[in-house]
Amino acid sequence: MPKTGQYGNYYSCTNTQICETKLRVCKSCSSPSVDKSTYSQCVNIECKTQHPICEKCGCEMRKRKSKHGEFLGCSGFELKEDSCKNTRKLTVT
């Protein structure tokens, strides 16, 4: 079962004395999702969804709009302390 934390839902090891791994929860199927450098990959074989994450702070990247078009912006921008202003071009797949 996923746990709910200050920054959203996540999976963690049952023995936190040995393992400190925390996995994200896939927004498409609620399975664990493993972080890579710029995205989080769902481990569910039937889903395999990738969600973009910030390569600087690890927060989720969200689609944003500006007068120059759409882009990905770090959701950490909304945090009062330790605000991240990382952005990335929106790639169409």
N, CA, C and O atoms as a MOPAC input file, in Angstrom:
PM7 MOZYME 1SCF
protein

 N      0.83800 1    -1.19300 1     0.00000 1
 C      0.00000 1     0.00000 1     0.00000 1
 C      0.87500 1     1.24500 1     0.00000 1
 O      1.87300 1     1.30600 1     0.71800 1
 N      0.50900 1     2.22200 1    -0.79000 1
 C      1.27400 1     3.46900 1    -0.76800 1
 C      1.03600 1     4.25400 1     0.52500 1
 O     -0.02700 1     4.16100 1     1.13900 1
 N      2.03600 1     5.01700 1     0.91600 1
 C      1.94400 1     5.88300 1     2.08900 1
 C      1.73300 1     7.31200 1     1.59600 1
 O      2.07200 1     7.64200 1     0.46000 1
 N      1.17800 1     8.14500 1     2.45000 1
 C      0.98600 1     9.54600 1     2.10200 1
 C      1.93800 1    10.38500 1     2.92900 1
 O      1.97400 1    10.27600 1     4.15400 1
 N      2.70500 1    11.21900 1     2.25600 1
 C      3.66900 1    12.08500 1     2.93300 1
 C      3.38200 1    13.54500 1     2.66100 1
 O      2.37500 1    13.89600 1     2.04500 1
 N      4.26200 1    14.37100 1     3.12000 1
 C      4.14000 1    15.82300 1     2.98200 1
 C      4.06000 1    16.25300 1     1.52000 1
 O      3.39200 1    17.23700 1     1.20100 1
 N      4.74100 1    15.52000 1     0.62300 1
 C      4.79100 1    15.90000 1    -0.78900 1
 C      4.02100 1    14.94700 1    -1.69900 1
 O      4.21700 1    14.96900 1    -2.91400 1
 N      3.15200 1    14.11500 1    -1.13800 1
 C      2.34300 1    13.21100 1    -1.95300 1
 C      2.51000 1    11.75700 1    -1.55200 1
 O      3.11300 1    11.44800 1    -0.52400 1
 N      1.97000 1    10.86800 1    -2.37500 1
 C      2.01400 1     9.43800 1    -2.09000 1
 C      3.33400 1     8.82100 1    -2.53500 1
 O      3.96500 1     9.28800 1    -3.48300 1
 N      3.74500 1     7.75200 1    -1.82700 1
 C      4.98600 1     7.05100 1    -2.15700 1
 C      4.95800 1     5.64900 1    -1.56200 1
 O      4.16300 1     5.36400 1    -0.66700 1
 N      5.82100 1     4.78200 1    -2.05900 1
 C      6.04000 1     3.45800 1    -1.50700 1
 C      7.36300 1     3.48400 1    -0.75600 1
 O      8.29100 1     4.18000 1    -1.16800 1
 N      7.46700 1     2.73500 1     0.34100 1
 C      8.73500 1     2.63400 1     1.05200 1
 C      8.95100 1     1.19200 1     1.48900 1
 O      8.01600 1     0.39100 1     1.50200 1
 N     10.19000 1     0.86700 1     1.84600 1
 C     10.52200 1    -0.46700 1     2.32700 1
 C      9.82400 1    -0.72500 1     3.66000 1
 O      9.56700 1     0.20500 1     4.42400 1
 N      9.52400 1    -1.98100 1     3.92900 1
 C      8.87700 1    -2.31300 1     5.19900 1
 C      9.85800 1    -2.25200 1     6.36100 1
 O      9.44900 1    -2.01300 1     7.49700 1
 N     11.15000 1    -2.46400 1     6.09800 1
 C     12.16400 1    -2.38600 1     7.14600 1
 C     12.99700 1    -1.12600 1     6.91500 1
 O     13.99500 1    -1.16100 1     6.19600 1
 N     12.58700 1    -0.02500 1     7.52200 1
 C     13.25800 1     1.25600 1     7.29400 1
 C     14.61200 1     1.35900 1     7.98000 1
 O     15.35700 1     2.30600 1     7.72900 1
 N     14.94600 1     0.39900 1     8.84700 1
 C     16.26900 1     0.40900 1     9.47600 1
 C     17.34100 1    -0.02400 1     8.48400 1
 O     18.48900 1     0.40800 1     8.59400 1
 N     16.99200 1    -0.86000 1     7.52600 1
 C     17.94300 1    -1.36500 1     6.53400 1
 C     17.83200 1    -0.59700 1     5.22000 1
 O     18.84500 1    -0.27300 1     4.60100 1
 N     16.63000 1    -0.31200 1     4.80300 1
 C     16.37000 1     0.27000 1     3.48800 1
 C     15.67700 1     1.62400 1     3.62800 1
 O     14.68300 1     1.75100 1     4.34400 1
 N     16.20500 1     2.62100 1     2.94600 1
 C     15.59500 1     3.94800 1     2.97700 1
 C     14.98800 1     4.32600 1     1.63000 1
 O     14.69000 1     5.49600 1     1.39000 1
 N     14.80400 1     3.33900 1     0.74600 1
 C     14.27700 1     3.59100 1    -0.58700 1
 C     12.82200 1     4.03200 1    -0.52500 1
 O     12.00800 1     3.44400 1     0.18800 1
 N     12.51200 1     5.07500 1    -1.28200 1
 C     11.13200 1     5.53900 1    -1.42000 1
 C     10.82900 1     5.62600 1    -2.90800 1
 O     11.56100 1     6.26300 1    -3.66400 1
 N      9.74600 1     4.98100 1    -3.32000 1
 C      9.34200 1     4.98100 1    -4.71800 1
 C      8.08900 1     5.82200 1    -4.89600 1
 O      7.21600 1     5.83500 1    -4.02800 1
 N      8.00000 1     6.51800 1    -6.01000 1
 C      6.80000 1     7.29100 1    -6.32700 1
 C      5.65700 1     6.35000 1    -6.66300 1
 O      5.87200 1     5.16200 1    -6.90400 1
 N      4.45400 1     6.87700 1    -6.68000 1
 C      3.26300 1     6.13800 1    -7.07800 1
 C      2.88600 1     6.59800 1    -8.48500 1
 O      2.72100 1     7.79300 1    -8.72800 1
 N      2.74900 1     5.64900 1    -9.40700 1
 C      2.37100 1     5.96100 1   -10.78700 1
 C      0.97200 1     6.58100 1   -10.79300 1
 O      0.04500 1     6.04400 1   -10.18700 1
 N      0.83100 1     7.69800 1   -11.47200 1
 C     -0.46300 1     8.38500 1   -11.53300 1
 C     -1.46400 1     7.64500 1   -12.42500 1
 O     -2.67100 1     7.85600 1   -12.30800 1
 N     -0.97300 1     6.78600 1   -13.30600 1
 C     -1.85800 1     6.07000 1   -14.22200 1
 C     -2.44900 1     4.80500 1   -13.61800 1
 O     -3.62400 1     4.50600 1   -13.83200 1
 N     -1.63100 1     4.04700 1   -12.85300 1
 C     -2.10700 1     2.74200 1   -12.36300 1
 C     -1.86500 1     2.51300 1   -10.87100 1
 O     -2.24600 1     1.46500 1   -10.34900 1
 N     -1.24800 1     3.45300 1   -10.18100 1
 C     -0.95700 1     3.38100 1    -8.73300 1
 C      0.08100 1     2.33500 1    -8.34100 1
 O      0.17900 1     1.97500 1    -7.16800 1
 N      0.85700 1     1.84300 1    -9.30600 1
 C      1.96000 1     0.92600 1    -9.00500 1
 C      3.19000 1     1.74500 1    -8.62200 1
 O      3.21000 1     2.95900 1    -8.82900 1
 N      4.22500 1     1.09200 1    -8.06000 1
 C      5.47000 1     1.81700 1    -7.77600 1
 C      6.11000 1     2.33600 1    -9.06900 1
 O      5.96400 1     1.73700 1   -10.13400 1
 N      6.81300 1     3.45100 1    -8.95300 1
 C      7.47600 1     4.08100 1   -10.08500 1
 C      8.91100 1     4.42000 1    -9.68500 1
 O      9.13200 1     5.07400 1    -8.66500 1
 N      9.88500 1     3.97900 1   -10.48000 1
 C     11.30300 1     4.13400 1   -10.16400 1
 C     11.86700 1     5.35800 1   -10.88000 1
 O     11.65100 1     5.54300 1   -12.07700 1
 N     12.59100 1     6.18900 1   -10.13600 1
 C     13.17800 1     7.40700 1   -10.70400 1
 C     14.43100 1     7.11400 1   -11.51500 1
 O     15.31300 1     6.37300 1   -11.08200 1
 N     14.49000 1     7.71000 1   -12.69400 1
 C     15.69200 1     7.75300 1   -13.53200 1
 C     16.20000 1     9.18600 1   -13.44500 1
 O     15.80500 1     9.89800 1   -12.52100 1
 N     17.04100 1     9.64200 1   -14.34200 1
 C     17.59600 1    10.99200 1   -14.22700 1
 C     16.58100 1    12.10200 1   -14.51500 1
 O     16.56800 1    13.11200 1   -13.81100 1
 N     15.73000 1    11.93600 1   -15.53900 1
 C     14.79000 1    12.99900 1   -15.90000 1
 C     13.32800 1    12.54300 1   -15.92000 1
 O     12.44300 1    13.32200 1   -16.27800 1
 N     13.07000 1    11.29800 1   -15.54300 1
 C     11.69900 1    10.79800 1   -15.52700 1
 C     11.56500 1     9.68400 1   -14.48900 1
 O     12.55700 1     9.12900 1   -14.01700 1
 N     10.31900 1     9.37300 1   -14.14700 1
 C     10.01400 1     8.27300 1   -13.24300 1
 C      9.27100 1     7.22300 1   -14.06000 1
 O      8.25900 1     7.53200 1   -14.69000 1
 N      9.76400 1     5.98200 1   -14.05500 1
 C      9.24100 1     4.89800 1   -14.89100 1
 C      8.39800 1     3.94300 1   -14.04900 1
 O      8.87600 1     3.42500 1   -13.04000 1
 N      7.15500 1     3.70700 1   -14.45200 1
 C      6.27600 1     2.76800 1   -13.76400 1
 C      6.81800 1     1.35100 1   -13.93500 1
 O      7.26600 1     0.98700 1   -15.02300 1
 N      6.78100 1     0.54600 1   -12.86300 1
 C      7.29600 1    -0.82400 1   -12.92700 1
 C      6.24000 1    -1.82900 1   -13.37600 1
 O      6.56100 1    -2.99200 1   -13.61800 1
 N      5.01000 1    -1.40600 1   -13.48900 1
 C      3.93700 1    -2.27800 1   -13.95700 1
 C      4.15100 1    -2.56800 1   -15.44100 1
 O      4.18500 1    -1.64600 1   -16.25700 1
 N      4.29300 1    -3.83700 1   -15.78800 1
 C      4.57800 1    -4.25100 1   -17.16000 1
 C      3.48900 1    -3.78700 1   -18.12600 1
 O      3.78700 1    -3.46000 1   -19.27500 1
 N      2.24900 1    -3.75600 1   -17.68500 1
 C      1.14100 1    -3.35900 1   -18.54700 1
 C      1.02400 1    -1.83500 1   -18.68600 1
 O      0.36600 1    -1.35400 1   -19.60900 1
 N      1.64100 1    -1.08500 1   -17.80000 1
 C      1.51900 1     0.37200 1   -17.81000 1
 C      2.75700 1     1.03400 1   -18.43100 1
 O      2.65700 1     1.66900 1   -19.48000 1
 N      3.90600 1     0.89000 1   -17.79500 1
 C      5.19200 1     1.44600 1   -18.24900 1
 C      5.14700 1     2.95600 1   -18.50900 1
 O      5.91400 1     3.45800 1   -19.33100 1
 N      4.26700 1     3.68100 1   -17.82500 1
 C      4.14600 1     5.12400 1   -17.99600 1
 C      5.39100 1     5.83000 1   -17.47500 1
 O      5.96700 1     5.41500 1   -16.46900 1
 N      5.80600 1     6.89100 1   -18.15400 1
 C      6.91900 1     7.72400 1   -17.70800 1
 C      6.39100 1     9.10300 1   -17.34900 1
 O      5.67500 1     9.72600 1   -18.13300 1
 N      6.74800 1     9.58000 1   -16.15200 1
 C      6.37400 1    10.91500 1   -15.70800 1
 C      7.65000 1    11.73600 1   -15.56800 1
 O      8.60200 1    11.27800 1   -14.93700 1
 N      7.69300 1    12.94300 1   -16.14400 1
 C      8.90900 1    13.75900 1   -16.06000 1
 C      9.17500 1    14.25700 1   -14.64400 1
 O      8.25500 1    14.67200 1   -13.93900 1
 N     10.45700 1    14.21000 1   -14.23300 1
 C     10.87200 1    14.74800 1   -12.93900 1
 C     12.05100 1    15.69800 1   -13.15700 1
 O     12.75100 1    15.61600 1   -14.16600 1
 N     12.25500 1    16.59300 1   -12.20100 1
 C     13.32900 1    17.57900 1   -12.27800 1
 C     14.67900 1    16.91300 1   -12.02100 1
 O     14.85300 1    16.21100 1   -11.02500 1
 N     15.62300 1    17.13600 1   -12.92000 1
 C     16.95900 1    16.55300 1   -12.74500 1
 C     17.77200 1    17.28700 1   -11.68800 1
 O     18.82000 1    16.79500 1   -11.26900 1
 N     17.31300 1    18.44700 1   -11.25300 1
 C     18.04500 1    19.20900 1   -10.23100 1
 C     17.59600 1    18.87900 1    -8.81600 1
 O     18.43200 1    18.72000 1    -7.92700 1
 N     16.26800 1    18.77100 1    -8.58700 1
 C     15.79400 1    18.54900 1    -7.21200 1
 C     14.95100 1    17.29200 1    -7.03900 1
 O     14.67800 1    16.90000 1    -5.90500 1
 N     14.52800 1    16.64300 1    -8.13200 1
 C     13.76300 1    15.40800 1    -8.04300 1
 C     12.25700 1    15.58800 1    -7.94200 1
 O     11.53000 1    14.59600 1    -7.89800 1
 N     11.76900 1    16.81700 1    -7.90500 1
 C     10.32400 1    17.05900 1    -7.85200 1
 C      9.69200 1    16.75700 1    -9.21600 1
 O     10.38300 1    16.67100 1   -10.23100 1
 N      8.39700 1    16.60200 1    -9.21600 1
 C      7.64700 1    16.36600 1   -10.44500 1
 C      7.69100 1    17.60800 1   -11.34200 1
 O      7.59600 1    18.73500 1   -10.85600 1
 N      7.83500 1    17.39200 1   -12.64600 1
 C      7.76300 1    18.48200 1   -13.61700 1
 C      6.31400 1    18.58700 1   -14.08500 1
 O      5.65200 1    17.57500 1   -14.31800 1
 N      5.82800 1    19.82500 1   -14.22100 1
 C      4.45600 1    20.05200 1   -14.64900 1
 C      4.42800 1    20.88200 1   -15.92300 1
 O      5.29200 1    21.72700 1   -16.15600 1
 N      3.40300 1    20.61600 1   -16.75000 1
 C      3.24200 1    21.38200 1   -17.98500 1
 C      2.77600 1    22.79000 1   -17.62700 1
 O      1.81300 1    22.96700 1   -16.88100 1
 N      3.46500 1    23.77700 1   -18.16300 1
 C      3.14200 1    25.18300 1   -17.90400 1
 C      2.99300 1    25.90000 1   -19.24700 1
 O      3.44700 1    25.41400 1   -20.28300 1
 N      2.35100 1    27.05900 1   -19.20300 1
 C      2.17100 1    27.87700 1   -20.41300 1
 C      2.76000 1    29.25800 1   -20.17800 1
 O      2.68100 1    29.80600 1   -19.07900 1
 N      3.35200 1    29.80900 1   -21.22800 1
 C      3.84700 1    31.18200 1   -21.19200 1
 C      3.51600 1    31.82600 1   -22.53500 1
 O      2.93200 1    31.18200 1   -23.40600 1
 N      3.88100 1    33.07800 1   -22.70100 1
 C      3.62200 1    33.74900 1   -23.97700 1
 C      4.44300 1    33.13900 1   -25.11000 1
 O      4.15600 1    33.37800 1   -26.28300 1
 N      5.48000 1    32.34100 1   -24.76000 1
 C      6.32900 1    31.69300 1   -25.75600 1
 C      5.90000 1    30.25900 1   -26.04800 1
 O      6.51200 1    29.59600 1   -26.88600 1
 N      4.85500 1    29.76500 1   -25.37000 1
 C      4.37300 1    28.41000 1   -25.59700 1
 C      4.42500 1    27.55500 1   -24.33900 1
 O      4.66700 1    28.06000 1   -23.24300 1
 N      4.19500 1    26.26100 1   -24.50500 1
 C      4.18600 1    25.33200 1   -23.38500 1
 C      5.59400 1    24.83400 1   -23.06700 1
 O      6.44000 1    24.73300 1   -23.95600 1
 N      5.83700 1    24.52600 1   -21.80600 1
 C      7.12200 1    24.00100 1   -21.34800 1
 C      6.89600 1    23.21500 1   -20.07300 1
 O      5.80900 1    23.25800 1   -19.49700 1
 N      7.91800 1    22.49500 1   -19.62800 1
 C      7.86400 1    21.78800 1   -18.34900 1
 C      8.55400 1    22.63600 1   -17.29600 1
 O      9.66800 1    23.11600 1   -17.50800 1
 N      7.89400 1    22.82000 1   -16.16000 1
 C      8.45900 1    23.58400 1   -15.05700 1
 C      8.43800 1    22.75500 1   -13.78800 1
 O      7.50700 1    21.98100 1   -13.56500 1
 N      9.44500 1    22.91000 1   -12.96500 1
 C      9.55700 1    22.14200 1   -11.72500 1
 C      8.43700 1    22.52900 1   -10.75800 1
 O      8.17000 1    23.71200 1   -10.54700 1
 N      7.78500 1    21.51600 1   -10.17200 1
 C      6.73700 1    21.78900 1    -9.19100 1
 C      7.34000 1    22.31400 1    -7.89000 1
 O      6.61500 1    22.83900 1    -7.04400 1
 N      8.65600 1    22.18100 1    -7.71700 1
 C      9.34400 1    22.72900 1    -6.55400 1
 C      9.35500 1    24.24900 1    -6.54700 1
 O      9.71500 1    24.86200 1    -5.54300 1
 N      8.96500 1    24.86000 1    -7.65700 1
 C      8.88000 1    26.31700 1    -7.74600 1
 C      7.87300 1    26.86100 1    -6.73900 1
 O      7.99900 1    27.99200 1    -6.27100 1
 N      6.86800 1    26.04200 1    -6.41000 1
 C      5.79600 1    26.45700 1    -5.50400 1
 C      6.17900 1    26.35800 1    -4.03000 1
 O      5.44900 1    26.85600 1    -3.17300 1
 N      7.31300 1    25.72400 1    -3.71900 1
 C      7.72400 1    25.57700 1    -2.32200 1
 C      8.24800 1    26.89800 1    -1.78200 1
 O      8.96900 1    27.61400 1    -2.47700 1
 N      7.89300 1    27.22000 1    -0.56000 1
 C      8.34000 1    28.48100 1     0.03800 1
 C      9.83400 1    28.45000 1     0.30900 1
 O     10.54400 1    29.40200 1    -0.01700 1
 N     10.32300 1    27.35600 1     0.90900 1
 C     11.75100 1    27.22600 1     1.13400 1
 C     12.32100 1    26.27700 1     0.08200 1
 O     11.65000 1    25.33300 1    -0.33600 1
 N     13.53100 1    26.52000 1    -0.33500 1
 C     14.20700 1    25.68000 1    -1.31600 1
 C     13.46300 1    25.64000 1    -2.65800 1
 O     13.26000 1    24.56200 1    -3.21600 1
 N     13.06500 1    26.78300 1    -3.16900 1
 C     12.34200 1    26.88500 1    -4.42800 1
 C     13.25900 1    26.54400 1    -5.60500 1
 O     14.38300 1    27.04000 1    -5.68200 1
 N     12.77800 1    25.69200 1    -6.52400 1
 C     13.53900 1    25.30100 1    -7.71300 1
 C     12.88500 1    25.93300 1    -8.93700 1
 O     11.67000 1    25.83600 1    -9.10600 1
 N     13.66600 1    26.56900 1    -9.77900 1
 C     13.13600 1    27.25800 1   -10.95600 1
 C     13.53400 1    26.56700 1   -12.26300 1
 O     13.54000 1    27.19300 1   -13.32300 1
 N     13.86600 1    25.27700 1   -12.18400 1
 C     14.29500 1    24.54000 1   -13.36100 1
 C     13.15400 1    24.39500 1   -14.36800 1
 O     12.01300 1    24.13000 1   -13.99000 1
 N     13.47300 1    24.57200 1   -15.65500 1
 C     12.50700 1    24.37100 1   -16.73800 1
 C     13.14500 1    23.51200 1   -17.82500 1
 O     14.36200 1    23.33100 1   -17.86500 1
 N     12.30000 1    22.99300 1   -18.69900 1
 C     12.76500 1    22.14200 1   -19.77700 1
 C     11.78600 1    22.26600 1   -20.94400 1
 O     10.59400 1    22.49400 1   -20.73800 1
 N     12.28800 1    22.11700 1   -22.15500 1
 C     11.41200 1    22.14600 1   -23.32400 1
 C     10.47400 1    20.96000 1   -23.27100 1
 O     10.84700 1    19.87100 1   -22.83500 1
 N      9.26700 1    21.18200 1   -23.71600 1
 C      8.26600 1    20.12100 1   -23.77400 1
 C      8.50600 1    19.30200 1   -25.03300 1
 O      8.41400 1    19.83000 1   -26.14100 1
 N      8.81000 1    18.02900 1   -24.87600 1
 C      9.06800 1    17.16400 1   -26.03300 1
 C      7.81000 1    16.40500 1   -26.38300 1
 O      7.13700 1    15.87200 1   -25.50200 1
 N      7.48900 1    16.35000 1   -27.65400 1
 C      6.30600 1    15.63800 1   -28.13700 1
 C      6.74500 1    14.25300 1   -28.55500 1
 O      7.67900 1    14.08800 1   -29.34000 1
 N      6.03400 1    13.22800 1   -28.00200 1
 C      6.37000 1    11.84100 1   -28.35500 1
 C      5.24700 1    11.17300 1   -29.09800 1
 O      5.36200 1    10.00500 1   -29.47000 1

